[in-house]
Amino acid sequence: TRRSSDLSVAVGSEAERKAALTKKADIYIINRENVQWLIEKSKLPFDYDMIVVDELSSFKNHQSKRFKALMQVRPRIKRVVGLTGTPASNGLMDLWAEFKVIDMGKRLGRFITYYRQEYFVPDAMNGQIVYSYRPKPGAEQAIYRKISDITISMKSTDHLKMPELISSEYKVYLSPDEQDAYDEMKKQFILDLPDGEISAANAAALSGKLSQMANGAIYDDAGNTVPIHEQKLDALEDIIESANGKPLLVAYWYQHDLERIMKRLHDRHIPFSKLDKADSIRRWNNGEIPVALIHPASAGHGLNLQTGGNTIVWFGLTWSLELYSQTIARLWRQGQTAETVVVQHIVTDGTIDEQILRALKAKDKTQSALIAAVKANLKI
C-alpha cells in the first residue's frame, strides 16, 4: 500500500500545479490538458524516468500541441506505458502517433508519410487532394504484428462479469408533409453543390443538416432554430412514461435538441437535469434524477455514471464511434449492478439516422462511410 504522501497531484492554478510538481514524491499526476504547459511554459525540469499515459488515444493526432510537446522530451524518458480502450477509434491511422509516443517510431515508422505509404492507399479524393485513406489488403494484420511485442490487449468482458448489453431501435415516422419538407431541403442541398458532387469537404456539413432534420429542427442562416417535426420528442416522452420512474440517461447532439427536450420535459412537469457538473453527477448516481441529459463529448473517459441507472436513450446519433462507445461505457462498465444495460436509439425512418446507426453497429470508423451515406441519402 502506497502512502498518499508519495503521490503529488498537479491540478488547479498555475501556482498550485508548480507547488505539486516541486514537492518531493515518487509519482506525479497531471491532466493531459496541462502537458504542453508543463513541458513548454512551466520552466520546471522535465526529469521523469517513466510516463504512464492514461487514455493514449488523446495523443492520436500528430499535429496536436500536446503530441508535439511530449515528443520534445520523449528521448529523455526511459519507459512509456499507454492505456486506452479505443486505440483506433477512427481507424488504423490513429495508431501511428500513439505508438510514436511509445517507441519513438521504431515499429510504425518515424514519419506519418512512411506509415501511410506502407499500409494505406488513398480512398476519398478530390483531384490531387486526399481526404481519407483505406488500409491495403493485409495491412491490419501487418500493423498488429509490428506492435505485438509491446502491446497487451484485454477485453473487460473476458476478465470482468459484465451485464448483458441490449440494443434496440424506437422507429419514428415523418408525416407526408414533414417528409416533403425533408426531401425539399435535400433537393436544395443538391442544387447548391458544385456539379452536384459529394466530397469529404462538404459531406460532413450535409450530414449535419440531414441529422438535424431527422432530429426535428434545423438552424437557419441567421442561427435561429426552425422546427420541422416533434416525432422524436413524442417518442422520448413515450419512453420516459414507459420507464415508470426508472432513471434514463438521454444523449443529445445539437443545442436545439437540448432546448426542445428541456422545453418538452418542463411542459410535461417531468423532473430532469443536465449532467454537466459534479453535483448533478452525484445526484444522478444517488438515483435522484429521473431523466439526465448528456452530450457525448462531455461523457468523457472515466466518468462513472453506472450507479445511477442502466438505460441510455440516443435522441440524436453521432458519427463518432469513439464518442458513441464511450458514452455507452458510462453505464456498461464494472460496478453496474443491473443484469442488463439497455441502449435505446430513437431513429427517424427514411433519414440519415438509419445509415449512421448501421455504420456504428458495423464499427465502421472510416470517413468513406459518412460520404457514402450522404450520397445514398441525397438520392431523390
C-alpha positions as a LaTeX table, in Angstrom:
\begin{tabular}{lrrr}
\hline
Residue & $x$ (\AA) & $y$ (\AA) & $z$ (\AA) \\
\hline
Thr1 & 0.00 & 0.00 & 0.00 \\
Arg2 & 1.46 & 3.33 & $-1.08$ \\
Arg3 & 1.37 & 6.27 & 1.32 \\
Ser4 & $-0.58$ & 9.27 & $-0.01$ \\
Ser5 & 2.49 & 11.47 & 0.57 \\
Asp6 & 4.26 & 9.56 & $-2.24$ \\
Leu7 & 1.74 & 10.92 & $-4.76$ \\
Ser8 & 1.53 & 14.54 & $-5.89$ \\
Val9 & $-1.46$ & 15.71 & $-7.95$ \\
Ala10 & $-0.72$ & 18.76 & $-10.11$ \\
Val11 & $-4.10$ & 20.41 & $-10.70$ \\
Gly12 & $-5.61$ & 23.81 & $-10.02$ \\
Ser13 & $-3.98$ & 27.18 & $-10.59$ \\
Glu14 & $-0.50$ & 27.54 & $-12.07$ \\
Ala15 & 0.93 & 28.21 & $-8.62$ \\
Glu16 & $-0.78$ & 25.11 & $-7.22$ \\
Arg17 & 0.48 & 22.97 & $-10.09$ \\
Lys18 & 4.04 & 24.22 & $-9.66$ \\
Ala19 & 3.90 & 23.56 & $-5.91$ \\
Ala20 & 2.71 & 19.99 & $-6.53$ \\
Leu21 & 5.43 & 19.35 & $-9.14$ \\
Thr22 & 8.26 & 20.69 & $-6.95$ \\
Lys23 & 7.14 & 18.70 & $-3.91$ \\
Lys24 & 9.17 & 15.53 & $-3.31$ \\
Ala25 & 7.16 & 12.49 & $-4.45$ \\
Asp26 & 7.50 & 9.18 & $-6.28$ \\
Ile27 & 4.57 & 9.70 & $-8.65$ \\
Tyr28 & 3.28 & 12.97 & $-10.14$ \\
Ile29 & $-0.19$ & 13.11 & $-11.69$ \\
Ile30 & $-1.20$ & 15.79 & $-14.22$ \\
Asn31 & $-4.10$ & 16.07 & $-16.67$ \\
Arg32 & $-3.42$ & 15.88 & $-20.40$ \\
Glu33 & $-4.54$ & 19.49 & $-20.91$ \\
Asn34 & $-1.50$ & 20.69 & $-18.93$ \\
Val35 & 1.13 & 18.54 & $-20.66$ \\
Gln36 & 2.11 & 21.33 & $-23.04$ \\
Trp37 & 2.24 & 23.83 & $-20.15$ \\
Leu38 & 4.47 & 21.51 & $-18.12$ \\
Ile39 & 6.94 & 20.99 & $-20.97$ \\
Glu40 & 7.00 & 24.38 & $-22.67$ \\
Lys41 & 5.86 & 27.00 & $-20.16$ \\
Ser42 & 6.31 & 25.85 & $-16.56$ \\
Lys43 & 10.12 & 26.35 & $-16.61$ \\
Leu44 & 10.37 & 23.24 & $-14.43$ \\
Pro45 & 12.91 & 20.49 & $-15.26$ \\
Phe46 & 11.40 & 17.51 & $-17.06$ \\
Asp47 & 13.34 & 14.76 & $-15.32$ \\
Tyr48 & 10.88 & 11.88 & $-15.05$ \\
Asp49 & 12.02 & 8.28 & $-15.55$ \\
Met50 & 8.71 & 6.96 & $-16.80$ \\
Ile51 & 5.43 & 8.25 & $-18.20$ \\
Val52 & 2.08 & 6.49 & $-17.93$ \\
Val53 & $-0.42$ & 7.95 & $-20.40$ \\
Asp54 & $-3.99$ & 7.21 & $-19.37$ \\
Glu55 & $-6.19$ & 7.35 & $-22.50$ \\
Leu56 & $-3.37$ & 7.14 & $-25.03$ \\
Ser57 & $-5.95$ & 7.86 & $-27.75$ \\
Ser58 & $-5.86$ & 11.51 & $-26.64$ \\
Phe59 & $-2.43$ & 11.63 & $-28.35$ \\
Lys60 & $-3.60$ & 10.16 & $-31.66$ \\
Asn61 & $-3.35$ & 13.50 & $-33.51$ \\
His62 & 0.28 & 14.03 & $-34.54$ \\
Gln63 & $-0.47$ & 17.68 & $-35.29$ \\
Ser64 & $-1.80$ & 18.49 & $-31.82$ \\
Lys65 & 0.16 & 20.74 & $-29.48$ \\
Arg66 & 0.19 & 18.16 & $-26.69$ \\
Phe67 & 1.67 & 15.49 & $-29.01$ \\
Lys68 & 4.37 & 17.84 & $-30.30$ \\
Ala69 & 5.22 & 18.96 & $-26.77$ \\
Leu70 & 5.52 & 15.40 & $-25.47$ \\
Met71 & 7.73 & 14.38 & $-28.39$ \\
Gln72 & 10.19 & 17.16 & $-27.48$ \\
Val73 & 11.02 & 15.38 & $-24.20$ \\
Arg74 & 10.33 & 11.81 & $-25.28$ \\
Pro75 & 14.03 & 10.93 & $-25.90$ \\
Arg76 & 14.77 & 11.62 & $-22.20$ \\
Ile77 & 12.17 & 9.13 & $-20.95$ \\
Lys78 & 13.32 & 5.58 & $-20.27$ \\
Arg79 & 9.88 & 3.98 & $-20.41$ \\
Val80 & 6.38 & 4.91 & $-21.61$ \\
Val81 & 3.20 & 2.94 & $-20.95$ \\
Gly82 & $-0.04$ & 3.85 & $-22.74$ \\
Leu83 & $-3.53$ & 2.77 & $-21.69$ \\
Thr84 & $-6.66$ & 3.05 & $-23.83$ \\
Gly85 & $-9.86$ & 1.23 & $-24.60$ \\
Thr86 & $-10.14$ & 2.85 & $-28.04$ \\
Pro87 & $-6.69$ & 2.73 & $-29.69$ \\
Ala88 & $-8.08$ & 3.05 & $-33.24$ \\
Ser89 & $-11.41$ & 4.77 & $-32.72$ \\
Asn90 & $-11.31$ & 6.44 & $-36.15$ \\
Gly91 & $-9.34$ & 3.73 & $-37.93$ \\
Leu92 & $-5.81$ & 2.34 & $-38.08$ \\
Met93 & $-4.32$ & 5.75 & $-38.96$ \\
Asp94 & $-4.73$ & 6.68 & $-35.27$ \\
Leu95 & $-2.12$ & 4.12 & $-34.23$ \\
Trp96 & 0.88 & 5.89 & $-35.74$ \\
Ala97 & 1.02 & 8.84 & $-33.32$ \\
Glu98 & 0.10 & 6.67 & $-30.33$ \\
Phe99 & 2.97 & 4.28 & $-30.97$ \\
Lys100 & 5.36 & 7.13 & $-31.81$ \\
Val101 & 4.79 & 8.21 & $-28.19$ \\
Ile102 & 5.52 & 4.66 & $-27.01$ \\
Asp103 & 8.59 & 3.74 & $-29.11$ \\
Met104 & 9.60 & 6.95 & $-30.99$ \\
Gly105 & 8.66 & 5.41 & $-34.35$ \\
Lys106 & 10.65 & 2.19 & $-34.08$ \\
Arg107 & 7.77 & $-0.07$ & $-35.18$ \\
Leu108 & 5.43 & 2.01 & $-37.35$ \\
Gly109 & 7.99 & 4.47 & $-38.70$ \\
Arg110 & 9.38 & 7.82 & $-37.62$ \\
Phe111 & 7.19 & 9.74 & $-40.08$ \\
Ile112 & 3.46 & 9.58 & $-40.81$ \\
Thr113 & 4.19 & 9.71 & $-44.57$ \\
Tyr114 & 6.07 & 6.41 & $-44.39$ \\
Tyr115 & 3.25 & 4.82 & $-42.38$ \\
Arg116 & 0.66 & 5.95 & $-44.97$ \\
Gln117 & 2.71 & 4.73 & $-47.92$ \\
Glu118 & 3.47 & 1.39 & $-46.30$ \\
Tyr119 & $-0.01$ & 0.42 & $-45.13$ \\
Phe120 & $-2.64$ & 2.60 & $-46.85$ \\
Val121 & $-3.95$ & 3.73 & $-50.22$ \\
Pro122 & $-5.96$ & 6.92 & $-50.95$ \\
Asp123 & $-9.70$ & 6.47 & $-50.53$ \\
Ala124 & $-11.78$ & 9.66 & $-50.89$ \\
Met125 & $-10.11$ & 12.18 & $-53.24$ \\
Asn126 & $-10.89$ & 15.42 & $-55.00$ \\
Gly127 & $-8.28$ & 15.90 & $-57.72$ \\
Gln128 & $-4.88$ & 15.64 & $-56.01$ \\
Ile129 & $-6.33$ & 16.27 & $-52.54$ \\
Val130 & $-6.70$ & 13.09 & $-50.45$ \\
Tyr131 & $-9.41$ & 13.32 & $-47.80$ \\
Ser132 & $-9.15$ & 9.82 & $-46.39$ \\
Tyr133 & $-7.17$ & 6.59 & $-46.70$ \\
Arg134 & $-8.11$ & 2.93 & $-46.53$ \\
Pro135 & $-5.82$ & 0.10 & $-45.40$ \\
Lys136 & $-4.11$ & $-2.02$ & $-48.04$ \\
Pro137 & $-5.11$ & $-5.71$ & $-48.11$ \\
Gly138 & $-3.42$ & $-7.42$ & $-45.17$ \\
Ala139 & $-2.30$ & $-4.09$ & $-43.65$ \\
Glu140 & $-4.26$ & $-4.56$ & $-40.42$ \\
Gln141 & $-2.56$ & $-7.88$ & $-39.66$ \\
Ala142 & 0.86 & $-6.47$ & $-40.67$ \\
Ile143 & 0.44 & $-3.49$ & $-38.31$ \\
Tyr144 & $-0.65$ & $-5.73$ & $-35.44$ \\
Arg145 & 2.39 & $-7.96$ & $-35.99$ \\
Lys146 & 4.69 & $-4.93$ & $-35.84$ \\
Ile147 & 3.33 & $-3.75$ & $-32.49$ \\
Ser148 & 2.56 & $-7.15$ & $-30.92$ \\
Asp149 & 5.75 & $-7.36$ & $-28.85$ \\
Ile150 & 4.87 & $-4.29$ & $-26.77$ \\
Thr151 & 1.06 & $-4.50$ & $-26.86$ \\
Ile152 & $-1.28$ & $-6.28$ & $-24.47$ \\
Ser153 & $-4.98$ & $-6.42$ & $-25.31$ \\
Met154 & $-7.54$ & $-7.37$ & $-22.71$ \\
Lys155 & $-11.30$ & $-7.15$ & $-23.10$ \\
Ser156 & $-13.27$ & $-6.31$ & $-20.00$ \\
Thr157 & $-15.82$ & $-8.93$ & $-20.98$ \\
Asp158 & $-13.08$ & $-11.58$ & $-20.77$ \\
His159 & $-11.97$ & $-10.58$ & $-17.28$ \\
Leu160 & $-14.97$ & $-8.95$ & $-15.61$ \\
Lys161 & $-18.55$ & $-10.04$ & $-15.10$ \\
Met162 & $-20.31$ & $-7.51$ & $-17.29$ \\
Pro163 & $-24.08$ & $-7.04$ & $-17.64$ \\
Glu164 & $-25.74$ & $-8.03$ & $-20.90$ \\
Leu165 & $-25.82$ & $-5.16$ & $-23.42$ \\
Ile166 & $-29.17$ & $-4.85$ & $-25.20$ \\
Ser167 & $-29.50$ & $-2.53$ & $-28.20$ \\
Ser168 & $-32.88$ & $-1.56$ & $-29.62$ \\
Glu169 & $-34.48$ & 0.90 & $-32.01$ \\
Tyr170 & $-37.52$ & 3.08 & $-31.48$ \\
Lys171 & $-38.63$ & 3.98 & $-35.02$ \\
Val172 & $-40.48$ & 7.23 & $-35.64$ \\
Tyr173 & $-42.12$ & 8.19 & $-38.91$ \\
Leu174 & $-42.49$ & 11.55 & $-40.61$ \\
Ser175 & $-45.91$ & 12.65 & $-41.80$ \\
Pro176 & $-46.26$ & 13.18 & $-45.58$ \\
Asp177 & $-45.87$ & 16.96 & $-45.14$ \\
Glu178 & $-42.80$ & 16.54 & $-42.90$ \\
Gln179 & $-41.25$ & 14.09 & $-45.35$ \\
Asp180 & $-41.88$ & 16.57 & $-48.16$ \\
Ala181 & $-40.06$ & 19.27 & $-46.16$ \\
Tyr182 & $-37.15$ & 16.91 & $-45.56$ \\
Asp183 & $-36.95$ & 15.95 & $-49.24$ \\
Glu184 & $-37.26$ & 19.59 & $-50.35$ \\
Met185 & $-34.26$ & 20.55 & $-48.23$ \\
Lys186 & $-32.28$ & 17.65 & $-49.69$ \\
Lys187 & $-33.09$ & 18.88 & $-53.21$ \\
Gln188 & $-31.91$ & 22.36 & $-52.29$ \\
Phe189 & $-28.65$ & 20.94 & $-50.97$ \\
Ile190 & $-28.06$ & 19.20 & $-54.29$ \\
Leu191 & $-28.76$ & 22.39 & $-56.24$ \\
Asp192 & $-26.25$ & 24.27 & $-54.08$ \\
Leu193 & $-23.45$ & 21.77 & $-54.70$ \\
Pro194 & $-20.89$ & 22.49 & $-57.43$ \\
Asp195 & $-21.57$ & 19.91 & $-60.15$ \\
Gly196 & $-23.68$ & 18.01 & $-57.63$ \\
Glu197 & $-20.55$ & 16.28 & $-56.33$ \\
Ile198 & $-20.35$ & 14.97 & $-52.76$ \\
Ser199 & $-16.80$ & 15.15 & $-51.38$ \\
Ala200 & $-15.38$ & 14.75 & $-47.90$ \\
Ala201 & $-15.22$ & 18.53 & $-47.68$ \\
Asn202 & $-18.97$ & 19.03 & $-47.88$ \\
Ala203 & $-20.20$ & 15.60 & $-46.74$ \\
Ala204 & $-19.81$ & 16.45 & $-43.05$ \\
Ala205 & $-21.80$ & 19.68 & $-43.44$ \\
Leu206 & $-24.54$ & 17.96 & $-45.43$ \\
Ser207 & $-24.67$ & 15.09 & $-42.95$ \\
Gly208 & $-25.09$ & 17.59 & $-40.13$ \\
Lys209 & $-28.04$ & 19.26 & $-41.85$ \\
Leu210 & $-29.72$ & 15.93 & $-42.57$ \\
Ser211 & $-29.17$ & 14.78 & $-38.96$ \\
Gln212 & $-30.72$ & 17.97 & $-37.65$ \\
Met213 & $-33.77$ & 17.44 & $-39.85$ \\
Ala214 & $-34.07$ & 13.84 & $-38.67$ \\
Asn215 & $-33.99$ & 15.09 & $-35.07$ \\
Gly216 & $-36.75$ & 17.61 & $-35.72$ \\
Ala217 & $-35.22$ & 21.07 & $-36.16$ \\
Ile218 & $-32.60$ & 22.92 & $-38.15$ \\
Tyr219 & $-30.57$ & 26.12 & $-37.86$ \\
Asp220 & $-31.25$ & 28.77 & $-40.49$ \\
Asp221 & $-28.57$ & 31.08 & $-41.92$ \\
Ala222 & $-29.10$ & 33.53 & $-39.03$ \\
Gly223 & $-28.58$ & 30.79 & $-36.44$ \\
Asn224 & $-32.25$ & 30.61 & $-35.47$ \\
Thr225 & $-33.92$ & 27.26 & $-34.80$ \\
Val226 & $-36.55$ & 26.26 & $-37.36$ \\
Pro227 & $-38.80$ & 23.41 & $-36.07$ \\
Ile228 & $-39.62$ & 20.66 & $-38.56$ \\
His229 & $-41.30$ & 17.89 & $-36.55$ \\
Glu230 & $-41.82$ & 16.63 & $-33.00$ \\
Gln231 & $-41.76$ & 12.89 & $-33.65$ \\
Lys232 & $-38.60$ & 12.27 & $-31.61$ \\
Leu233 & $-39.88$ & 14.40 & $-28.73$ \\
Asp234 & $-43.08$ & 12.33 & $-28.71$ \\
Ala235 & $-41.02$ & 9.13 & $-28.74$ \\
Leu236 & $-38.83$ & 10.33 & $-25.86$ \\
Glu237 & $-41.91$ & 11.22 & $-23.84$ \\
Asp238 & $-43.32$ & 7.75 & $-24.50$ \\
Ile239 & $-40.05$ & 6.08 & $-23.46$ \\
Ile240 & $-39.93$ & 8.12 & $-20.24$ \\
Glu241 & $-43.54$ & 7.23 & $-19.46$ \\
Ser242 & $-42.84$ & 3.53 & $-20.11$ \\
Ala243 & $-39.85$ & 3.64 & $-17.75$ \\
Asn244 & $-42.22$ & 4.25 & $-14.81$ \\
Gly245 & $-39.74$ & 6.37 & $-12.91$ \\
Lys246 & $-36.70$ & 4.25 & $-13.75$ \\
Pro247 & $-33.80$ & 6.66 & $-14.37$ \\
Leu248 & $-32.91$ & 7.38 & $-18.02$ \\
Leu249 & $-29.72$ & 8.85 & $-19.43$ \\
Val250 & $-30.61$ & 10.80 & $-22.60$ \\
Ala251 & $-27.86$ & 11.64 & $-25.11$ \\
Tyr252 & $-28.41$ & 14.65 & $-27.38$ \\
Trp253 & $-26.17$ & 16.16 & $-30.06$ \\
Tyr254 & $-27.34$ & 19.62 & $-31.13$ \\
Gln255 & $-28.07$ & 22.58 & $-28.89$ \\
His256 & $-31.55$ & 22.91 & $-30.38$ \\
Asp257 & $-32.17$ & 19.26 & $-29.46$ \\
Leu258 & $-31.34$ & 20.09 & $-25.84$ \\
Glu259 & $-33.52$ & 23.20 & $-25.84$ \\
Arg260 & $-36.51$ & 21.38 & $-27.33$ \\
Ile261 & $-36.09$ & 18.39 & $-24.99$ \\
Met262 & $-35.90$ & 20.67 & $-21.95$ \\
Lys263 & $-38.99$ & 22.60 & $-23.04$ \\
Arg264 & $-40.98$ & 19.39 & $-23.61$ \\
Leu265 & $-39.97$ & 17.92 & $-20.24$ \\
His266 & $-40.71$ & 21.22 & $-18.49$ \\
Asp267 & $-44.15$ & 21.44 & $-20.15$ \\
Arg268 & $-44.93$ & 17.87 & $-19.04$ \\
His269 & $-43.62$ & 18.52 & $-15.48$ \\
Ile270 & $-41.04$ & 15.75 & $-15.83$ \\
Pro271 & $-38.05$ & 16.33 & $-13.50$ \\
Phe272 & $-34.71$ & 16.40 & $-15.34$ \\
Ser273 & $-31.19$ & 17.74 & $-15.11$ \\
Lys274 & $-28.21$ & 18.26 & $-17.39$ \\
Leu275 & $-25.20$ & 16.19 & $-16.38$ \\
Asp276 & $-22.53$ & 18.85 & $-16.63$ \\
Lys277 & $-21.31$ & 19.47 & $-13.08$ \\
Ala278 & $-20.04$ & 17.39 & $-10.17$ \\
Asp279 & $-23.23$ & 18.00 & $-8.18$ \\
Ser280 & $-25.56$ & 16.79 & $-10.97$ \\
Ile281 & $-23.36$ & 13.70 & $-11.47$ \\
Arg282 & $-23.52$ & 12.97 & $-7.73$ \\
Arg283 & $-27.33$ & 13.36 & $-7.74$ \\
Trp284 & $-27.63$ & 11.03 & $-10.77$ \\
Asn285 & $-25.51$ & 8.36 & $-9.10$ \\
Asn286 & $-27.66$ & 8.69 & $-5.97$ \\
Gly287 & $-30.77$ & 7.96 & $-8.05$ \\
Glu288 & $-32.20$ & 11.46 & $-7.53$ \\
Ile289 & $-32.56$ & 12.39 & $-11.25$ \\
Pro290 & $-35.27$ & 10.59 & $-13.29$ \\
Val291 & $-34.06$ & 12.00 & $-16.64$ \\
Ala292 & $-30.45$ & 13.09 & $-17.11$ \\
Leu293 & $-29.37$ & 14.89 & $-20.30$ \\
Ile294 & $-25.81$ & 14.44 & $-21.52$ \\
His295 & $-23.76$ & 15.42 & $-24.55$ \\
Pro296 & $-21.45$ & 12.63 & $-25.80$ \\
Ala297 & $-18.47$ & 14.99 & $-25.95$ \\
Ser298 & $-18.82$ & 15.66 & $-22.21$ \\
Ala299 & $-19.32$ & 11.97 & $-21.35$ \\
Gly300 & $-15.58$ & 11.58 & $-21.37$ \\
His301 & $-13.24$ & 8.78 & $-20.43$ \\
Gly302 & $-13.51$ & 7.68 & $-16.83$ \\
Leu303 & $-16.83$ & 9.35 & $-15.96$ \\
Asn304 & $-18.69$ & 6.93 & $-13.68$ \\
Leu305 & $-22.48$ & 7.01 & $-14.08$ \\
Gln306 & $-23.24$ & 3.30 & $-13.67$ \\
Thr307 & $-24.80$ & 3.52 & $-10.21$ \\
Gly308 & $-27.49$ & 5.96 & $-11.37$ \\
Gly309 & $-29.23$ & 3.79 & $-13.95$ \\
Asn310 & $-28.88$ & 1.20 & $-16.69$ \\
Thr311 & $-30.72$ & 2.69 & $-19.67$ \\
Ile312 & $-29.42$ & 5.21 & $-22.21$ \\
Val313 & $-31.60$ & 6.79 & $-24.89$ \\
Trp314 & $-29.98$ & 8.28 & $-28.00$ \\
Phe315 & $-32.18$ & 11.20 & $-29.07$ \\
Gly316 & $-29.69$ & 12.16 & $-31.79$ \\
Leu317 & $-26.90$ & 10.00 & $-33.17$ \\
Thr318 & $-23.24$ & 10.80 & $-33.80$ \\
Trp319 & $-20.86$ & 9.53 & $-36.49$ \\
Ser320 & $-18.09$ & 9.30 & $-33.88$ \\
Leu321 & $-17.70$ & 5.66 & $-32.88$ \\
Glu322 & $-15.39$ & 6.73 & $-30.06$ \\
Leu323 & $-17.91$ & 9.16 & $-28.51$ \\
Tyr324 & $-20.73$ & 6.67 & $-29.05$ \\
Ser325 & $-18.83$ & 3.82 & $-27.38$ \\
Gln326 & $-17.51$ & 5.98 & $-24.55$ \\
Thr327 & $-20.98$ & 7.32 & $-23.73$ \\
Ile328 & $-22.46$ & 3.82 & $-23.53$ \\
Ala329 & $-19.48$ & 2.76 & $-21.39$ \\
Arg330 & $-20.55$ & 5.27 & $-18.74$ \\
Leu331 & $-23.28$ & 2.75 & $-17.82$ \\
Trp332 & $-21.96$ & $-0.50$ & $-19.29$ \\
Arg333 & $-18.94$ & $-0.89$ & $-17.07$ \\
Gln334 & $-17.63$ & $-2.53$ & $-13.95$ \\
Gly335 & $-19.78$ & $-1.60$ & $-10.96$ \\
Gln336 & $-23.06$ & $-1.74$ & $-12.90$ \\
Thr337 & $-25.30$ & $-3.86$ & $-10.66$ \\
Ala338 & $-28.16$ & $-4.35$ & $-13.15$ \\
Glu339 & $-28.16$ & $-7.57$ & $-15.17$ \\
Thr340 & $-28.71$ & $-5.66$ & $-18.40$ \\
Val341 & $-27.79$ & $-2.28$ & $-19.87$ \\
Val342 & $-30.31$ & $-1.07$ & $-22.45$ \\
Val343 & $-29.28$ & 1.24 & $-25.31$ \\
Gln344 & $-32.36$ & 2.72 & $-26.99$ \\
His345 & $-31.93$ & 4.57 & $-30.30$ \\
Ile346 & $-34.68$ & 6.90 & $-31.50$ \\
Val347 & $-34.40$ & 6.58 & $-35.29$ \\
Thr348 & $-36.36$ & 8.58 & $-37.85$ \\
Asp349 & $-37.40$ & 6.26 & $-40.68$ \\
Gly350 & $-36.17$ & 7.12 & $-44.16$ \\
Thr351 & $-33.47$ & 9.53 & $-42.95$ \\
Ile352 & $-29.72$ & 9.55 & $-42.43$ \\
Asp353 & $-30.30$ & 8.18 & $-38.91$ \\
Glu354 & $-30.50$ & 4.72 & $-40.46$ \\
Gln355 & $-27.11$ & 5.00 & $-42.18$ \\
Ile356 & $-25.40$ & 6.38 & $-39.05$ \\
Leu357 & $-26.74$ & 3.57 & $-36.86$ \\
Arg358 & $-25.71$ & 0.99 & $-39.47$ \\
Ala359 & $-22.15$ & 2.37 & $-39.52$ \\
Leu360 & $-21.98$ & 2.40 & $-35.70$ \\
Lys361 & $-23.20$ & $-1.18$ & $-35.43$ \\
Ala362 & $-20.68$ & $-2.27$ & $-38.07$ \\
Lys363 & $-17.99$ & $-0.34$ & $-36.13$ \\
Asp364 & $-17.17$ & 1.44 & $-39.39$ \\
Lys365 & $-14.54$ & 4.00 & $-38.46$ \\
Thr366 & $-13.84$ & 5.47 & $-41.88$ \\
Gln367 & $-14.91$ & 8.79 & $-43.33$ \\
Ser368 & $-15.93$ & 6.97 & $-46.50$ \\
Ala369 & $-18.95$ & 5.55 & $-44.64$ \\
Leu370 & $-20.15$ & 9.08 & $-43.95$ \\
Ile371 & $-19.67$ & 10.12 & $-47.57$ \\
Ala372 & $-21.43$ & 7.02 & $-48.88$ \\
Ala373 & $-24.35$ & 7.57 & $-46.50$ \\
Val374 & $-24.74$ & 11.19 & $-47.55$ \\
Lys375 & $-24.68$ & 10.18 & $-51.21$ \\
Ala376 & $-27.27$ & 7.47 & $-50.61$ \\
Asn377 & $-29.48$ & 9.86 & $-48.64$ \\
Leu378 & $-29.37$ & 12.54 & $-51.31$ \\
Lys379 & $-30.86$ & 10.33 & $-53.98$ \\
Ile380 & $-34.30$ & 11.68 & $-54.64$ \\
\hline
\end{tabular}
